[in-house]
Amino acid sequence: MERRRYQVLDTIRGLALVSMILYHASWDMVYMFGADWPWYHGFAAHIWQQSICWTFILLSGYCWALGRRQLRRGLTVFLCGALITAVTWFFMPGNLVFCGVLTLLGASSLLLIPLAPMLERAPAQAGAAGSFLLFLLTRDVNAGFLGFEGLRIAALPAGLYRDHATALLGFPPADFFSTDYFSLLPWGFLFLTGWFLFRLRPEETREIRPVPLVTAMGRHSLLIYMLHQPVVYGLLWALFRAG
């Protein structure tokens, strides 16, 4: 049962990784190699990007309870995020990554350790619905208001948006810049939605056949995430140089 469930999750995660690699290859083509692709700046590309991050964050929350060493895992992922920040800060400041998705996933995992005993008292259905509604309500906190995808409900006090410390929470200052930005608000609520969904999991999981390469990628998602961008950039650079 558990092995089958892991296989399903690994396959979904692997598919998300493939989609992410293609998306980031497109990003490199547009921003690093000057490809003129107007569609990449449009709505369809935005939906593509959102589908990737929603999948990863929901899956990470869902899989949190499956791990036996949440503290070690959370610290590992958080430090990998910090490493990406340090590398881009020193070597690629024009493409700085501050509070990227790994920082978010690591921080969310660590915060859930003390919160889980209290949150387990809440009914799973109510917890999942409430967490997702809070995610929708705070989706545009980074832009200064409550609301979802431009639907403004209420403006937030400008004093919240002070510095990089508040940016970690979801309140970036006016001069804030990051090419990959996932703050605790709103994305921590989506992580929490995944955690509650795990508690609603069916007792039986439909068996699916593994997709050999894709499922294996899902099992090694952190390593692939850390390495994919340099590899993709290197391949594109070699291709353009040869051309």
C-alpha positions in Angstrom: 0.0 0.0 0.0 2.6 2.6 1.1 5.0 1.6 -1.7 2.2 2.0 -4.3 1.3 5.4 -2.8 4.9 6.5 -3.0 5.1 5.4 -6.6 2.0 7.5 -7.5 3.4 10.6 -5.7 6.9 10.1 -7.3 5.3 9.9 -10.8 3.3 13.1 -10.3 6.3 14.9 -8.9 8.4 13.6 -11.8 5.9 15.0 -14.3 6.0 18.3 -12.6 9.8 18.3 -12.8 9.7 17.7 -16.5 7.3 20.6 -16.9 9.5 22.8 -14.7 12.6 21.9 -16.7 10.8 22.9 -20.0 9.5 26.1 -18.4 13.0 27.1 -17.2 14.5 26.2 -20.5 12.0 28.6 -22.1 13.0 31.2 -19.5 16.6 30.9 -20.4 15.8 31.1 -24.1 13.9 34.4 -23.6 15.9 36.1 -20.9 19.4 34.7 -21.4 19.5 34.0 -25.2 17.2 36.7 -26.4 14.4 34.6 -28.0 11.5 36.7 -29.2 8.6 34.6 -27.8 5.6 36.9 -26.9 3.5 34.0 -25.7 6.0 33.5 -22.8 4.8 36.8 -21.3 1.1 35.9 -21.7 -1.7 34.3 -19.8 -1.0 30.7 -21.0 2.6 30.8 -19.8 1.4 32.2 -16.4 -1.0 29.3 -16.0 1.9 26.9 -17.0 4.1 28.4 -14.3 1.4 28.3 -11.7 0.5 24.7 -12.4 4.1 23.7 -11.7 4.5 25.6 -8.4 1.0 24.6 -7.1 1.8 21.0 -7.8 5.2 21.1 -6.0 3.9 22.9 -3.0 0.7 20.8 -2.5 2.7 17.6 -2.9 5.3 18.8 -0.4 2.6 19.5 2.2 0.9 16.2 1.4 4.1 14.2 1.7 5.3 15.9 5.0 3.7 13.2 7.2 5.2 10.4 5.1 8.7 11.5 6.2 10.4 10.2 9.3 12.9 13.0 9.7 11.0 16.2 9.2 13.6 18.3 11.0 16.5 17.0 8.9 14.5 17.2 5.7 13.3 20.7 6.4 16.7 22.0 7.2 18.2 20.3 4.1 15.7 21.9 1.8 15.9 25.3 3.5 19.7 25.3 3.3 19.6 24.3 -0.4 17.4 27.4 -0.9 19.9 29.5 1.0 22.7 28.1 -1.2 20.9 29.1 -4.4 20.4 32.6 -2.9 24.1 32.8 -2.1 25.3 31.6 -5.5 23.0 34.0 -7.4 23.8 36.9 -5.0 27.5 36.6 -5.7 27.7 35.3 -9.2 24.4 36.3 -10.9 23.0 39.4 -9.1 20.9 40.2 -12.2 19.1 36.9 -11.7 19.0 36.9 -7.9 16.8 34.3 -6.2 15.8 35.4 -2.7 13.1 33.4 -0.9 12.7 30.9 -3.7 10.5 27.8 -3.7 13.1 25.7 -1.8 13.3 28.3 1.0 9.5 28.3 1.2 9.3 24.5 1.3 12.0 24.2 3.9 10.6 26.9 6.1 7.0 25.5 5.8 8.3 22.0 6.8 10.1 23.4 9.8 7.2 25.5 11.0 4.8 22.6 10.7 6.8 20.5 13.2 5.6 22.5 16.3 2.2 23.3 14.7 1.2 19.8 13.7 0.0 18.6 17.1 -2.3 21.6 17.4 -3.5 21.4 13.8 -4.3 17.7 14.1 -7.2 18.6 16.4 -9.0 20.3 13.5 -11.2 18.2 11.2 -9.3 17.4 8.0 -12.1 18.6 5.7 -12.5 21.9 7.5 -8.7 22.3 7.7 -8.2 21.7 4.0 -11.0 24.1 3.0 -9.9 26.8 5.4 -6.3 26.6 4.4 -7.1 26.8 0.7 -9.5 29.8 1.3 -6.8 31.6 3.2 -4.4 30.9 0.3 -6.9 32.4 -2.1 -7.5 35.4 0.2 -3.8 36.2 0.6 -2.7 35.3 -2.9 -1.9 38.9 -3.8 -0.4 39.9 -0.4 3.0 40.5 -2.2 1.3 43.2 -4.2 -0.1 45.0 -1.2 -3.6 43.8 -0.9 -5.9 40.9 0.0 -7.3 39.2 -3.1 -6.7 36.6 -5.8 -5.0 37.3 -9.2 -5.8 41.0 -9.3 -9.2 40.8 -7.6 -8.7 43.4 -4.9 -10.6 42.9 -1.6 -8.7 45.2 0.8 -5.4 47.2 0.8 -2.8 46.3 3.4 -0.9 48.8 5.5 2.2 50.1 3.7 4.2 49.9 6.9 4.2 46.1 6.6 6.4 46.3 3.5 9.8 47.3 5.0 12.8 45.1 4.1 14.0 41.6 3.2 12.9 40.2 6.6 9.3 41.2 5.9 9.7 39.9 2.3 10.2 36.4 3.8 6.8 36.7 5.4 5.1 38.0 2.2 5.6 41.8 2.5 8.4 42.9 0.1 9.5 46.5 0.0 9.1 48.6 -3.2 12.7 47.9 -4.4 12.6 44.2 -3.7 13.8 41.9 -6.6 13.9 38.2 -7.0 13.5 36.0 -10.1 11.9 33.3 -8.0 9.8 34.5 -5.0 7.6 32.3 -2.8 6.9 33.9 0.6 5.2 32.2 3.5 2.1 34.3 2.8 0.3 33.1 0.7 2.2 29.9 -0.2 2.4 28.5 3.3 -1.3 28.1 3.2 -1.1 26.0 0.0 1.5 23.8 1.7 -0.9 23.4 4.7 -3.7 22.5 2.3 -1.6 19.6 1.0 -0.9 18.5 4.6 -4.7 18.4 5.4 -5.4 16.6 2.1 -3.1 13.8 3.2 -5.4 13.2 6.2 -8.2 12.8 3.7 -6.4 10.3 1.6 -8.3 7.1 0.6 -7.4 3.9 2.2 -7.0 2.3 -1.2 -4.8 3.9 -3.9 -5.3 2.9 -7.5 -2.2 1.3 -8.8 -0.5 2.9 -11.8 2.4 1.7 -13.8 5.6 3.7 -13.1 7.0 5.7 -16.0 10.6 4.6 -15.5 12.5 7.8 -16.0 9.8 10.1 -14.8 9.1 8.2 -11.6 12.8 8.0 -10.9 13.1 11.7 -11.3 10.4 12.2 -8.8 12.3 10.1 -6.2 15.3 12.4 -6.6 13.5 15.7 -7.0 15.7 17.8 -4.8 19.0 16.8 -6.5 17.4 17.4 -9.9 16.1 20.8 -8.9 19.5 21.9 -7.7 21.2 20.8 -10.9 18.7 21.3 -13.7 19.2 25.0 -14.3 23.1 24.9 -14.7 22.7 21.8 -16.9 19.9 23.4 -19.1 21.8 26.6 -19.4 25.0 24.8 -20.3 23.3 22.7 -23.0 21.6 25.8 -24.5 24.9 27.7 -24.4 26.7 24.9 -26.2 23.9 24.7 -28.8 24.0 28.4 -29.6 27.7 28.4 -29.7 27.8 25.5 -32.1 25.2 27.2 -34.3 
